[in-house]
Amino acid sequence: MKPLDDEQQTARNWFEALRDQICAEFVEIEREAGSDAGFDYIAWDRTDPSGEPGGGGVRGVMKGTVFEKVGVNVSTVGGSFEGEFAKSIHGAAENPHFFATGISLVAHMANPHVPAVHMNCRFLVTTKRWFGGGADLNPPLPNDDDTQDFHATLKVACDRHDPAHYPRFKQWADDYFYIPHRQVHRGVGGIFYDHLEGDFAANFAFTQDVGRAFLDVYPRIVRRRMADPFTDADVAQRNAWRGRYAEFNLVYDRGTLFGLKTGGNIDAILMSLPPVATWA
């Protein structure tokens, strides 16, 4: 992979630092629950279709008492998109060369009262340069206090940069995290944004605040709910919703498709799948 320029290296460094902070916080929650679980980290390398080195990443997975399965991945890859796929990527239709770095996280929780969650932030370079990302909450048993806390925290992060961000990106999440064949949303939403380009410093600062907002609000929600009592019926509801989560990620998720089309690590791409799920 080509040497990184200052913007690419800056984004990469921060995504990796955010990974370290999130993983440390999740491990601390496990300690509070009396668990000695920790993350297993596996590095992987990617070969570009051209045969040249194409970067790689690190897959981190923890299976514990509170976090039944949580994956936190970071990757930095580059090379060329193949064939028609290039036409679907912003700025790559005429020149298929690309660079991408980012963090992706999915947590599936043991207690059905603790919502599952997804978060990612990324920086891509084609003939354009842009940030994308967001976070959305996926509770099997929705709780209004948790939903309001999650959205309020993301709104504060958005409003710090542009009052138009939150309503726009909330609607984008509502539209994106939807399962058409089920006619249901994947969860209670959050924010989703893409193709945020122009001023690198401003857009990077916003993306950093999205990551910090997630690190602030989600551990708070986990600690609030992780000791709640639950029933077999609650577990059945959790597993059914996990099935819908898996359907979305395998059928509609753009990140899954991007990883598969660019030769990413299969285990890292599919770490978003829950450990147990059911279908009627």
Stockholm file with secondary structure:
# STOCKHOLM 1.0

chainA/1-280         MKPLDDEQQTARNWFEALRDQICAEFVEIEREAGSDAGFDYIAWDRTDPSGEPGGGGVRGVMKGTVFEKVGVNVSTVGGSFEGEFAKSIHGAAENPHFFATGISLVAHMANPHVPAVHMNCRFLVTTKRWFGGGADLNPPLPNDDDTQDFHATLKVACDRHDPAHYPRFKQWADDYFYIPHRQVHRGVGGIFYDHLEGDFAANFAFTQDVGRAFLDVYPRIVRRRMADPFTDADVAQRNAWRGRYAEFNLVYDRGTLFGLKTGGNIDAILMSLPPVATWA
#=GR chainA/1-280 SS CCCCCHHHHHHHHHHHHHHHHHHHHHHHHHHHTTCCCCCEEEEEEEECTTSSEEEEEEEEEECCSSEEEEEEEEEEEEEECCGGGGGGSTTCSSCCEEEEEEEEEEEEESSTTSCEEEEEEEEEESSSEEEEEEEEEECSSCCHHHHHHHHHHHHHHHHTTCTTHHHHHHHHHHHHSEETTTTEESSSEEEEEEEEESCHHHHHHHHHHHHHHHHHHHHHHHHHHTTCCCCHHHHHHHHHHHHHHHHHHHHTCHHHHHHHHTTCCHHHHGGGSCSSCCCC
#=GC SS_cons         CCCCCHHHHHHHHHHHHHHHHHHHHHHHHHHHTTCCCCCEEEEEEEECTTSSEEEEEEEEEECCSSEEEEEEEEEEEEEECCGGGGGGSTTCSSCCEEEEEEEEEEEEESSTTSCEEEEEEEEEESSSEEEEEEEEEECSSCCHHHHHHHHHHHHHHHHTTCTTHHHHHHHHHHHHSEETTTTEESSSEEEEEEEEESCHHHHHHHHHHHHHHHHHHHHHHHHHHTTCCCCHHHHHHHHHHHHHHHHHHHHTCHHHHHHHHTTCCHHHHGGGSCSSCCCC
//
